[in-house]
């Protein structure tokens, strides 16, 4: 759920709350399935999925320009590579 802007100042900030950075995160239980479903529904991803030290991630934008991470977090252990 996102709060609705209620005044001129808040409406002016729509799409720029994060200053151009990702500031919202959506954790995926099944990254590949969720990514494919979101892409098929027309969601715009900024680039292809990638591996990062913190997990498997793809950046997308919502209809208001906010940048989100779809993320499958890496395990906290250091016993081996992350399994997807």
C-alpha positions in Angstrom: 0.0 0.0 0.0 1.3 3.5 -0.9 0.1 6.7 0.7 -1.7 9.2 -1.6 -0.2 12.7 -2.0 -2.5 15.2 -0.2 -1.0 18.6 -1.1 0.9 20.4 -3.8 4.3 19.8 -2.2 3.7 16.0 -1.9 2.3 15.8 -5.5 5.5 17.6 -6.8 7.6 14.8 -5.2 5.8 11.9 -6.9 8.3 9.8 -8.7 11.3 11.4 -7.0 11.0 10.4 -3.4 14.1 8.3 -3.7 16.1 11.0 -5.5 16.5 8.7 -8.5 17.7 5.7 -6.4 15.9 2.5 -5.6 14.2 2.9 -2.3 11.5 0.3 -2.4 12.1 -3.5 -2.3 9.9 -6.4 -3.2 11.3 -9.8 -2.0 10.6 -12.7 -4.4 10.2 -16.3 -3.2 10.6 -17.5 -6.8 12.6 -14.8 -8.5 12.5 -16.3 -12.1 8.7 -16.9 -11.9 7.9 -13.5 -10.4 10.1 -11.7 -12.8 8.6 -13.4 -15.8 5.0 -12.8 -14.6 5.8 -9.1 -13.9 7.4 -8.7 -17.3 4.5 -10.4 -19.1 2.1 -8.1 -17.4 3.9 -5.1 -18.9 6.0 -3.9 -16.0 9.0 -2.0 -17.2 12.4 -3.3 -15.9 15.3 -0.9 -16.1 17.7 -3.7 -17.1 18.2 -7.5 -17.0 18.3 -9.4 -13.7 21.8 -9.6 -12.2 23.6 -11.1 -9.3 24.8 -8.8 -6.5 26.5 -9.6 -3.2 23.1 -9.3 -1.4 21.2 -11.4 -3.9 19.6 -11.8 -7.3 18.0 -8.5 -8.3 16.2 -6.6 -11.1 15.2 -2.9 -11.0 11.8 -1.9 -12.2 9.7 1.3 -12.1 6.2 1.7 -11.0 3.6 3.9 -12.9 4.8 7.0 -10.9 8.5 6.6 -11.7 9.6 5.1 -8.3 12.5 2.7 -8.6 12.0 -0.7 -7.0 14.3 -3.8 -6.5 12.7 -7.2 -7.2 15.1 -9.2 -5.1 15.8 -12.7 -4.0 18.1 -12.3 -1.0 21.3 -14.3 -0.8 21.6 -16.6 2.1 23.4 -15.2 5.2 25.7 -18.2 5.3 29.0 -18.3 3.4 28.9 -22.0 2.7 28.4 -21.8 -1.0 26.6 -20.1 -3.9 23.0 -19.0 -3.7 20.5 -21.5 -5.0 17.6 -20.2 -7.1 
